[in-house]
Amino acid sequence: MDAEPLLRVGIITGKGRAFCAGADLKEWNDKNSQSSGRPAPPPSGFAGLSRRAGKKPVICAVNGLAYGGGCEIIINADIVIASRRGAKFALPEVKRGVVALAGGLTRLVRTVGKPRAMEMALTGRVVRVEEAERWGLVNEVVEDGGEADDVDVGDRREGGEAGRGGCGGDCGE
């Protein structure tokens, strides 16, 4: 994303009932149980976001389930806009004997606090959108068919510059 000069911001969304349900945990577990070494997450984390060094903002428009790696994607986004009816968040890896180690847990602790992060990681409990917003995991909740389905970055906020080629100040470049 950062290598593309015409791209000012990345917007990630899903289609259908899932924003992103992550990897097939059963397949991951089966594959790694036959391996002699310790399973390693991708070097840049799930979807390349967990350990990215880029400067361009990433916005997630969550219109469905964000489970596992999908939840790690939103944890590492700069702005998260979520649909009131469809958005749900979970780290279900623990239910398959897998640990969510693609790099999102550290940021999750910083975002929602250690007790809530531990609850998500150790129980796999589904967090509904209103709760996610209270915790600070979601910036804004919108009605279905609204902005989570069709994010227009340039018009999101009065005075916002990301979609118009600026950054509203020092871009750090």
N, C-alpha and C positions, 0 to 999 in steps of 0.2 A: 504494500500500500504506500509506504513512504517513498518508494522508488518511482512512483508514477507522478510526474510533475503536475498533471492536470487534475489530479484527485486532491481535493481539499479536506474531505472528511469521508470516513467509511460508515455506511449504514448497513447493518446486518438485520435481516428479518427472516421469518420462515413463512411457509405456506401450508395451509391446512390446519390440523389440530395441534401440531407441534412447532414451536420455534426451532428447537433442536433437542432431540432426545439423547444426544451423546452417542458413544460407541456401544456396540453390542457387548455387554459385560460378560455374558456367558461365554461368548467366543473368546474374549480377552482372557478370561480366567482359564478356559481350557487350553488356549495356546501357551499361556505363561506357566501353567502347572506342569507342562511337559518340558519346559526350558530348564537348563541347569543353573542359569544365572538369575539374578533378581530382575523382575520386569522394570524397564525404564520408560518413563513418559517421554513424549517427543521433546527434543531440546528446547523448542520455543513454546512448549505448553500446548494445551488443546486449542486447535484452530490457529495456532501461531500467536495467540494473544497474551497468554499468561506471562511470558517473559519477553515481550516485545520492547524494543528500545525506541520505537518510533515516536514522533511528535504530533502526528495528525490525529485528531479526535476520532473516536469510534462511538457511534450511537447504535443502540440495540432497540428495535421496535418489536416488542415481544407480544405476539398475538396468540400464543398457545403455550404448550408445555415446554419448560426449560429445565430439563433433567440432566444430571450427570455433566457431561461436557458442555451441554447447552447452558447449564447453570454457571459453569466456569467461564463461558464466553461472556455472560452478562456481568459476572463479578469483575471482569477485567475491562468492561466498557467504561467510557467516560460519562455517558448519559444513557439511562434506561427508561424507555417509555413503554408502559404495559397496558394491555387490554383488560378492562375490568372483569369481563366474564371468562376469558379464555386463559389468561396467564397464571401459571403455577410454577413453583420453583422447588427443586429437590436435588439432593446429592445421594441417590439410591445405591451407590457403589457398595456401601457397607452391607447391604442385603444380599450381595453376591460374593461377599468375602474379598472385596477389592477396596483399596483405599484411594480416595480422590487425590492423586498426587501429580496432577498435570500443572500445578503451580498456582491454582486459584485460592487455596486455603489461607495462605498468608494474607492476601488482600481481603479475603472474606472476614478474617479476624479484625483487620483494620476498619472495615466498613461497618460491620454489625456488632462487633465486640466478641470477646472470647466465648462467653457462655452460649450465645446464640449460634456462633459458628460451630462450636463443639456439638450442640444439639443437632444441627443440620448434618454434620459429617458423621456423627456416631449413631444417629437413629435413622437417617434417610427420610425423615418426615417431610411431607409435602407442606410447603409454605404458600399460603394463598396470597393473592396480590395486595390486598389491603394491609396485611401483616408485613409483607415485604416492603411496602412503602413506609410504614411506621419505622421499620428497622433501618431504613436508609439504603436498602438494596435496589429500590426503584425510585426514580426521580419524580415520575408523574404517572398517574393512572388515568386512562382515557376510556370513553365509551367504545364498545365494539363498532367497527366500521369507521372509526375516527382516525386520529393521527397515528396510532400504533400500526395501522394498516398502510398509511401513506404519509410518511414523514417528509416534510419539506423543510430542510434545515435552514434555508435562508429566511423563511418566514416564521420559524418556531417562536422566537422571542423578539420583541421590539428591540432594535439596535444590535441584533445578533449578526455577526460578520462572517462566520465560518462558511456559510454556503455561498457567499458573494466574493470569495477570493481573498478575504482579509482574515484577521484573527482578533480584531477589536483591541489591538495593542501590540506589545512586543511578542512576536511569535517565537522567540528564542532561537532564531536561525542565524 
